[in-house]
Amino acid sequence: MDVQRLVEALNHALAQELAASIQFFWHHVLSQGRASPVLRQAVKQLAIQHMRHAEVLAERINHFDAIPTAQPEEIRIAGGFLDMLRADLSLQQQLVASYRAYLDLCREEPATHHQLLHLLTEEEENLDVLQSWLDQ
């Protein structure tokens, strides 16, 4: 197993999760008066979930005696609520694609593989939720 490649992949996923947490949080804040309280709360919960994912990834990176990144990927703050959802959906799609690609890198590391599989499952569920909101 190439630990350096795995750590680079985990750091990339961490940067994406940090971006998602910040982006979703700001969309929650900025959507006040533009979206129903139920949707706003759901977006806030997604932001919190992304921060928990970031914590899992940072702990895995630390497990390999590497330094977790503190730099998020690009954060897109959109204007209208539908644009916010589209930006969040795009980031969610990137996360799902990354986790799918990174699963192969950690097949020989069962704990990491299990954790990434769990994160992927939650991200796929979030992707479905965001898509359903946009389809309404």
N, C-alpha and C positions, 0 to 999 in steps of 0.2 A: 504494500500500500504506500502510495506517495503522500506522506503526511503534509508536505508543503503545499501540494496541489489541493488537498482536502481543506487545509486551513485557509487558503486563498478563496476557495469556494464558500466556506462558512463565513468568512469576512464579507464577501460580496452579498450573501444572503442577509447578513447582519445589517449592512448598509441599506439594503432594500427595506428591511423591517423597520429600521429607524426612520427612514423616509416615510413609510406608510403610517407609522404611529404619529409623526408630526403632521403629515398631510391630512390624515383623517381627523385629528384633533382640531386643526384649524378649520376644516370644513364643518365640523360640528359647531364651533364657535360662530363662524361667519354665516351659517345657515339660519341663525335665529331670525324669526319672522319670515323666512323664505320656505321653510319646510315644517311639516307637522312635528310636534314634540316627540312623537313616537319614533319617527325616522331620525331625528336629531340624536335621540338617546341611543339608537341602534348604531349610528355612526360613531358616537363616543365609545361605545362598547367595543367596536372594531378597533379603534385606536388603542384602547387598553390591551386588547388581545395581541395586537402587533408588538406592543412594548413587552409583553410576556414572552412572545416569540424571540424578541431581541435578547432578552435575558437568557433564554435557553441556549441560543447560539453563542453568546458571549461566554457562558460557562463551558460550553464544549470547546471553544477555541482556547480558553484558559487551561482546560484539561490537557491540551497538547503543548503546554508551555509556550504559547504564542500570545500576542497582544491583540485583543479584540479592537476593531476599528471603532472610532467615535464619530466618523464622518458619514452622514447619510448620503444616499443617492439623491438625485435631483428631486426636489419637492415642487409640485405644481399646485399652486393655489388658484382655483378657478373662481369666476364671477358668480354666475347663476347656479342654483342648486343642481339642475340637470348637468351642467358642465362639471360641477364638483363630482357628481356620481360617475360621469364618464372618465374623469381623470383618476378617480379611485379605482374604477374597473380596470383601466389600463395598467395601473400599478399592480393590481391584484393578479392580472394575467401574467405580468412579468415574474411575480413571485412564484406562481404555480409552475411556470416554465423553468425557472431556476431550480426549484426543488426537484422537479422531475429529472433534470439533467444531473444534479448532484447526488442522487441516490446511487448511481453506479460507482461514484468515487469512494463510497464508504461501505461497500458490500463486505469488506474484510474487517470492518469496525462495527460490530453489532449494535452497540449502544448508540452510536451516532446515527447509524442507519435507521434504527427504531425511532429515534427522536425526529429525524427528518421526515420519515414516513407519517408520523403523527402531525407534524407541522403542515405537510402537504395536504393531508386529509382536511384539516381545518381551513386551509387556504382555498381548497376546492369548494368547500361549503360556503365560504365567504363570497367566492366568485359567483356561485349560483344565486346567492341572496342579492348581491349587487345587480346582477343581470335581471333578476325578477323585478327589482325596483324600477329599472330603466324600461322594462317591457310594459309596465302598467300605464 
